């Protein structure tokens, strides 16, 4: 059974309220958090877990046979025909430092095709959503990618792997190339919001070399439904296939970015 988009939006908003309430606590942003580390610079907080627990409880109570892939709990067994991708707090580093750029990301796939995607920014109260074949929206209003036509005047965004100190795919070489060929490159710290900002035309192109499916599934569908071309870094259409990477932009900028990424 496929959920309604409004149902997924409601779940994202409920989880987002947990994030917002904790983020707004005083005194001192982040001082009240219980922070553990999955690796040297990859944090997880009690708020990540609380947000995820709410989403898992709600989804399992309504759709007990569905499979769930989520950041903190990993893979929860279920039917392969119906899969949820959940990131309960995308942008944990920002969250722990008091930077108000983070989100809840939820996607639903049926028969190996993404059908629904919702990304909720609880600080700005911005709910990005999409349904396959029906378009993308921000708080109920249609959104579309930018009309940029050249890299020189494009504002790009990227991210870096948590294991950047040891991972040979550091993305620093790409960052340097795009910095010299664009209006600028931003690093916001939330892959889900990066993709939504592409969808809304706020940014013109996004690439990242190392991701997980739960980071990008919802945002990728939202960007696609807003008119973006979304592929892996090599132009492959199955961007959820492991190992995940992403390149998203309008058709013109996507082609120009792909050419730069293929330079060696």
C-alpha positions as CSV (number, residue, x, y, z in Angstrom):
1,X,0.0,0.0,0.0
2,X,1.4,3.4,-1.0
3,X,1.0,6.2,1.6
4,X,-0.4,9.6,0.6
5,X,2.0,12.5,0.2
6,X,0.1,14.4,2.9
7,X,0.8,11.6,5.3
8,X,4.5,11.7,4.6
9,X,4.5,15.5,5.0
10,X,2.8,15.1,8.4
11,X,5.4,12.6,9.6
12,X,8.2,14.9,8.6
13,X,6.6,17.8,10.4
14,X,6.2,15.8,13.5
15,X,9.8,14.7,13.5
16,X,10.8,18.3,12.7
17,X,9.1,19.5,15.8
18,X,11.3,17.3,17.9
19,X,14.4,18.9,16.2
20,X,13.1,22.4,16.6
21,X,12.2,22.1,20.2
22,X,15.6,20.7,21.1
23,X,17.5,23.2,19.0
24,X,15.7,26.2,20.6
25,X,16.6,25.1,24.2
26,X,18.8,27.4,26.3
27,X,21.4,28.1,27.6
28,X,23.8,27.6,24.8
29,X,23.1,25.9,21.5
30,X,24.2,22.3,21.7
31,X,25.2,22.3,25.3
32,X,22.3,20.2,26.4
33,X,22.8,17.5,23.8
34,X,24.1,14.0,24.4
35,X,26.6,13.6,21.5
36,X,28.2,10.3,20.5
37,X,30.5,9.7,17.5
38,X,30.0,7.0,14.9
39,X,33.5,8.0,13.6
40,X,36.0,10.7,14.4
41,X,33.9,13.6,13.0
42,X,30.5,11.9,12.5
43,X,28.2,12.8,15.4
44,X,24.9,11.3,16.5
45,X,22.7,12.8,19.2
46,X,19.8,11.8,21.4
47,X,17.7,14.0,19.1
48,X,18.6,12.0,16.0
49,X,17.4,8.9,17.9
50,X,14.2,10.6,19.2
51,X,13.3,11.8,15.7
52,X,14.0,8.4,14.2
53,X,12.0,6.5,16.9
54,X,8.9,8.6,16.2
55,X,9.2,7.9,12.4
56,X,9.8,4.2,12.9
57,X,7.0,3.8,15.3
58,X,4.5,5.6,13.0
59,X,5.6,3.8,9.9
60,X,5.7,0.3,11.4
61,X,2.3,0.7,13.0
62,X,0.7,1.7,9.7
63,X,2.8,-0.4,7.3
64,X,4.2,-3.3,9.2
65,X,5.3,-5.2,6.0
66,X,7.3,-2.3,4.5
67,X,11.1,-2.3,4.5
68,X,12.8,0.7,6.1
69,X,16.4,2.0,5.4
70,X,17.3,4.6,8.0
71,X,20.5,6.3,9.2
72,X,20.7,5.3,12.8
73,X,19.0,1.8,12.8
74,X,20.2,0.6,9.5
75,X,18.0,-1.8,7.5
76,X,14.7,-2.9,8.9
77,X,13.3,-6.0,7.2
78,X,10.2,-5.9,5.1
79,X,9.0,-6.3,1.6
80,X,11.4,-5.1,-1.1
81,X,8.5,-3.8,-3.1
82,X,7.8,-1.0,-0.5
83,X,10.9,0.8,0.9
84,X,11.2,3.9,3.1
85,X,14.4,5.9,3.2
86,X,14.7,8.0,6.3
87,X,17.2,10.5,7.6
88,X,15.8,11.7,10.9
89,X,18.3,14.6,11.2
90,X,20.2,15.5,8.1
91,X,22.8,18.0,9.1
92,X,23.8,16.8,12.6
93,X,27.1,18.7,12.7
94,X,25.2,21.9,12.0
95,X,22.6,21.0,14.6
96,X,25.2,20.4,17.4
97,X,27.0,23.6,16.7
98,X,23.8,25.8,16.6
99,X,23.9,26.3,12.8
100,X,20.2,26.4,11.7
101,X,20.6,24.4,8.5
102,X,19.3,20.8,9.0
103,X,16.3,18.8,8.0
104,X,14.2,15.7,8.2
105,X,14.2,13.6,5.0
106,X,11.7,10.9,4.1
107,X,11.3,9.0,0.8
108,X,9.1,6.1,-0.3
109,X,9.8,3.8,-3.1
110,X,7.6,1.2,-4.7
111,X,8.9,-1.5,-7.0
112,X,12.4,0.1,-7.0
113,X,11.1,3.5,-8.1
114,X,11.0,6.5,-5.9
115,X,7.4,7.7,-5.6
116,X,7.2,10.2,-2.8
117,X,9.8,12.5,-1.2
118,X,9.5,15.1,1.6
119,X,12.3,17.2,3.2
120,X,11.3,19.4,6.1
121,X,13.4,22.3,7.4
122,X,11.9,23.0,10.9
123,X,13.7,26.3,11.5
124,X,12.4,28.0,8.3
125,X,9.2,25.9,8.4
126,X,9.8,24.9,4.8
127,X,8.3,21.7,3.6
128,X,9.7,20.5,0.2
129,X,7.7,17.7,-1.3
130,X,7.2,15.7,-4.6
131,X,5.2,12.9,-6.0
132,X,6.4,11.0,-9.1
133,X,4.9,12.5,-12.2
134,X,3.0,15.3,-10.4
135,X,5.7,17.9,-9.7
136,X,7.5,19.4,-6.7
137,X,6.3,21.9,-4.1
138,X,7.5,24.2,-1.3
139,X,4.8,24.6,1.3
140,X,2.2,23.7,-1.4
141,X,3.5,26.1,-4.1
142,X,5.1,24.7,-7.3
143,X,8.9,25.0,-7.6
144,X,11.3,24.7,-10.5
145,X,15.0,24.6,-11.1
146,X,16.9,27.7,-12.2
147,X,17.3,28.8,-15.8
148,X,21.1,29.1,-15.5
149,X,22.9,28.6,-18.8
150,X,26.6,28.8,-17.9
151,X,28.9,27.8,-15.0
152,X,30.5,31.2,-14.8
153,X,27.2,32.6,-13.4
154,X,26.1,29.5,-11.5
155,X,26.1,29.1,-7.7
156,X,27.0,25.5,-6.8
157,X,26.9,23.4,-3.7
158,X,28.7,20.3,-2.5
159,X,29.7,18.2,0.5
160,X,32.5,16.1,1.7
161,X,32.7,12.6,3.2
162,X,32.9,12.2,7.0
163,X,36.0,10.1,6.5
164,X,37.7,12.7,4.4
165,X,41.0,12.3,6.2
166,X,41.3,8.7,5.0
167,X,39.0,8.4,2.1
168,X,40.9,8.7,-1.3
169,X,37.7,10.2,-2.8
170,X,38.0,13.5,-0.9
171,X,36.3,15.8,-3.4
172,X,38.8,18.5,-2.9
173,X,40.0,18.4,-6.5
174,X,36.5,18.8,-7.8
175,X,35.9,21.6,-5.3
176,X,38.9,23.5,-6.6
177,X,37.9,23.1,-10.3
178,X,34.4,24.2,-9.7
179,X,35.4,27.1,-7.5
180,X,37.5,28.4,-10.4
181,X,34.7,28.0,-13.0
182,X,31.6,29.2,-11.2
183,X,30.2,32.1,-9.3
184,X,30.9,30.2,-6.1
185,X,30.6,26.9,-4.3
186,X,28.7,26.6,-1.0
187,X,28.9,23.8,1.6
188,X,25.6,23.9,3.6
189,X,25.9,20.6,5.4
190,X,22.6,19.0,4.5
191,X,22.5,16.9,1.3
192,X,18.7,16.8,1.5
193,X,18.5,20.6,1.6
194,X,21.2,20.9,-1.1
195,X,18.9,19.0,-3.5
196,X,15.8,20.9,-2.5
197,X,17.6,24.2,-3.1
198,X,18.4,23.0,-6.6
199,X,14.7,22.2,-7.0
200,X,13.7,25.6,-5.8
201,X,16.2,27.4,-8.1
202,X,18.2,28.9,-5.2
203,X,21.3,27.0,-6.3
204,X,22.2,26.0,-9.8
205,X,24.2,22.7,-9.4
206,X,25.0,20.1,-6.8
207,X,27.5,17.3,-6.7
208,X,28.8,15.0,-4.0
209,X,31.1,12.0,-4.3
210,X,30.1,9.9,-1.2
211,X,26.5,9.6,0.1
212,X,24.0,7.1,1.4
213,X,20.6,6.5,-0.1
214,X,18.8,7.9,3.0
215,X,20.8,11.2,2.5
216,X,19.5,11.8,-1.0
217,X,16.5,9.8,-1.9
218,X,13.8,12.4,-1.0
219,X,15.7,15.4,-2.2
220,X,16.7,13.7,-5.5
221,X,13.0,13.0,-6.3
222,X,12.1,16.6,-5.4
223,X,14.8,17.9,-7.7
224,X,13.8,15.6,-10.5
225,X,10.2,16.6,-10.3
226,X,11.2,20.3,-10.3
227,X,13.0,19.8,-13.6
228,X,16.5,18.8,-12.6
229,X,18.6,16.1,-14.2
230,X,19.7,13.9,-11.4
231,X,22.4,11.2,-12.0
232,X,25.4,9.8,-10.3
233,X,28.8,11.5,-10.9
234,X,29.3,9.5,-14.1
235,X,25.9,10.4,-15.6
236,X,24.3,7.1,-14.6
237,X,20.5,7.3,-14.0
238,X,20.5,4.9,-11.0
239,X,21.9,7.3,-8.4
240,X,20.7,5.1,-5.5
241,X,22.9,2.2,-6.7
242,X,25.8,1.6,-4.4
243,X,28.2,3.3,-4.1
244,X,26.0,6.4,-4.1
245,X,27.1,9.8,-5.6
246,X,25.0,12.6,-7.1
247,X,25.0,15.3,-9.7
248,X,21.9,17.5,-10.0
249,X,21.2,20.6,-12.1
250,X,19.1,21.8,-14.9
251,X,19.9,20.0,-18.2
252,X,22.4,22.6,-19.5
253,X,24.4,23.0,-16.2
254,X,24.3,19.3,-15.6
255,X,26.1,18.7,-18.9
256,X,28.7,21.3,-18.2
257,X,29.3,20.0,-14.7
258,X,29.6,16.4,-15.9
259,X,32.3,17.5,-18.4
260,X,34.3,19.1,-15.5
261,X,33.9,16.0,-13.4
262,X,35.3,13.9,-16.2
263,X,38.4,15.9,-16.5
264,X,41.5,14.3,-15.0
